[in-house]
Amino acid sequence: HLQTNKVKQVVPFVGLIHSVDSLKLLQEINKEAAHINRVVPCLLQIHIAEEPGKFGFSPDACT
């Protein structure tokens, strides 16, 4: 799980970010990547379980 406050440190060095679990995090990654003229592919974490302790995008938010 990548924390929003670590995005600036990570974006210049990665080719892919695995398991993005919120729109806020995705927007921050996009903002930092744009500052250095990069596109960083991201894999979204989808919350399909009914467990309250799990995180991710709802399936409806991804369509």
BELQUIKA-V808574 format. One record per backbone hydrogen bond with DSSP energy under -0.5 kcal/mol. NH is the residue of the N-H (numbers start at 1). CO is the residue of the C=O. E is the energy in kcal/mol with one decimal. If there is no record, write none. Layout:
NH:CO:E  NH:CO:E
This chain:
6:3:-1.9  7:4:-1.2  9:6:-0.5  10:6:-1.4  11:7:-2.7  12:8:-0.5  13:10:-2.1  14:10:-0.6  14:11:-0.8  17:41:-2.5  18:16:-0.6  20:43:-3.1  21:19:-0.5  26:22:-2.1  27:23:-2.7  28:24:-2.0  29:25:-2.4  30:26:-2.3  31:27:-2.4  32:28:-2.4  33:29:-2.5  34:30:-2.2  35:31:-1.6  36:32:-0.9  36:33:-0.7  37:34:-1.5  38:33:-2.8  41:15:-0.6  41:39:-0.6  43:17:-2.5  45:20:-2.9  46:44:-0.6  47:45:-0.5  47:57:-3.3  48:46:-1.2  54:51:-1.4  56:21:-0.6  57:45:-3.1  59:47:-0.5  61:58:-0.7  62:58:-0.6  62:59:-1.0  63:60:-1.1
